[in-house]
Amino acid sequence: MRFCPDCGAPVEYRIPTGDDRERAVCTATGDIFYENPRNVVGCIVEHEGAILMCRRAIEPRLGFWTLPAGFLELGETTPDGAARETREEACAEVADVKLFAMLDVTHIGQVHIFYRARLVGEHFAAGPESAYVTLQREDEIDWPQLAFPTIHRTLERYFADRARGHFGLHVESLGAADWRAMALDREPTGHDDGC
């Protein structure tokens, strides 16, 4: 933040009295603005042993594979937001939405929250933010072509739990080094038809 959203005066970053970290402070009024993490919510939708996957039609990571997910909106619960994102990105309705994973991504100021969900009916299609949507079995997922480390980690945990026959709740942190450790590709590959 460079300018006050209320009056337009410059802001400076300093530790306000009684606080323990730098905050954006309006130089004209002294108002303090708190910058908090943004929540990303999404669904792992399994249908007949396969997972609903979306090829991104937008930046960042245009052309890479992801679970249907996006930013939580004001006024909605996290499971409602995850279901909405699934509807928007994959034109799919889901039910039985159950919390599965929460990943802190502190270096970019985000928290990614994923739910397990059941596909209602068999309809799905590419929404405006997806170039292609399909069901992929575990051995069909192109792991280096996943869009984000949180998608990679969430799917790893999901398939491990499914193999064990019991789904747990996974809470962990991912850092910038995880991108390199997961060996995610820098450029998308594939054909024009999304395959």
C-alpha positions, 0 to 999 in steps of 0.5 A: 500500500502506498496511499491511504484508501480514504484520503489519498495521502501517502502511507508509511510503514512503521510500528504503531504504539502498542503493536509489534509489527510494521503497519501501513499508517496514513501520514495525514490522519494516523489511521492504521491499515491492516494487511491480512492474508487472503483465503483461497478455497477449492474442492477435490471432486472425486467421481468414479475414482477420478478427480475433477481437474481444470486447465487454467485459462488465466494468469497466473500459471496460464495453461497449467492444471489445478483443482477448481479453486479461487479467492473467498468472497466477503459474505460467504463461508469457506465451504460455500466459497469452495462450492462456488469456485467449483461451479464457476471454474468447472460448471459442476455442482457438488455436495457433501463438502468436507474440510480436508486441508489447510495450507499456510502460504505465508510468503505470499500472504495466503491461506489455501483451504481445500474440501473433499466433495461429491459431484452431483450428477455427471455434468461439468464443463470449462467455465470462464477461467478454465480452458479445459475440464476433465476427470483424471485418475491418479496415474493420469495426473501430470504432476510437473504440470500442476499450477501451484505447490498447494495443489501438488501437496493437497493431491499427494495427501488425498491419494495417500489417504485414499490408499489408506482408506481413511481421510484425515485433516491436513494442516501445514505450511508451504514455503517458496522452496517447496516450488523447487522441491516439487519440480513444477514446470515453468512453462505449460505443455500440451495440445490446443484441445487441452489434453 
